[in-house]
Amino acid sequence: MRGTGEAKERVIAAMKLPKDVYLGELLVSLVGQRTVYVENYRSILLYTDTALKLQGKTCKLKICGQNLMIEYYTGDEMKVSGKIEALSLEV
């Protein structure tokens, strides 16, 4: 028997809906070493000039670097600038 997660993904695909939004997945766009855009995050867990940790629906995203700064943020998207050195996910 298939799980409900798999059935939900099939319905989303059949309706041609954006999976990241309906499944609550983080959408991360890295532009060079200087900018990261993050969508669909839930909250900011940690924010310093060397680390930023965000809570997603099913995981946490950690951005490490130097001179990190949140350029802007809304309820579900943000732009981070600085020298980006590493991105990692915690499940």
Secondary structure, 3 states (H helix, E strand, C coil): CCCHHHHHHHHHHHCCCCHHHHHCCCEEEEECCCEEEEECCCEEEEECCCEEEEECCCCEEEEEEEEEEEEEECCCEEEEEEEEEEEEEEC
